[in-house]
Amino acid sequence: MMRLTLLGTGAAGGMPLYGCDCHYCARAEHDPALSRAPCSALLEWQGKRLLIDGGLMDLHRRFVPGSLEGILLTHFHVDHVQGLFHLRWGRSAPIPVWCPNDSSGCADLLKHPGCLDFQPPLQHGQEWQLGELSITPLDLVHSRPTLGYVFRLGERRLAYLTDTLGLPEHSSRWLHAQPTLDAVVVDCSFPPGSQGRNHNTLEQVLELHDSLRPKQMILTHIGHDFHVWLQQHTLPNGVTAGWDNMVIKPEKETV
């Protein structure tokens, strides 16, 4: 069985948004279930665990040494790697880290990785194996080199696509050539009518949904204004707004 837990579903500013006194931020301040941490996830299969992105600041408490197969990075923006700066000073055995080809990294993380063991950069479309799990990186559209990932275990397929503004043509072609995806987790940072910048608006995500027709589509990297919009509107059938600690099981309905 393969399952994905969304550890964080927020855009860089998160929820509640610093300095905002709106009703929704006030609610999120007092109810952790309504807050949104930095966008990240945990993939589990056959007793193994893979962390996707390292933006959470308590990684050293969440994951004891030896509990992860490694860390898979979508890109090197701070909100996706900030937790690694603390983790690297640990005294654990080396932790494999897979990432896009971005030699500038983030600050001095690549130069002084500590216990983080950065592997050769991943390339678009080059499938690789982590035990029984197959992982295919796909180029995304962002302000620095960024990869989404399609995970396959047996006949089950799950795509994790953040951060991105639409999809490159070659990534779109690759996805359309595959069997129907059981689940797609996709960046949707802005509400309808917005001008997307480095991230999708809802209109763009709905176009992708209509094109790919996955069994489930779950939205992540949700910004403040889109979070507010979601409290007041209903999404179309087959599209769900993710929330922190949401569990996605490709074999079953989302729980």
Buried (B, 14 or more C-beta within 10 A) or exposed (E): EBBBBBBBBBBBBBBBBEEBEEEBBEBBBEEEEBBBBBBBBBBBBEEBBBBBBBBBBEBBEEBEEEEBBBBBBBBBBEBBBBBBBBBBEBEBEEBBBBBBEBEEBBEEBBEEBBBBBBEEBBEBEEEEEBEEBBBBBBBBBBEEBBBBBBBBBEEBBBBBBBBBBBBBEEBBEBBEEEEEBBBBBBBBBBBEEBEBEBBBBBBBBBEBBEEBEBBBBBBBBBBBBBBBBBEEEEBEEEBBBBBBBBEBBBEEEBE
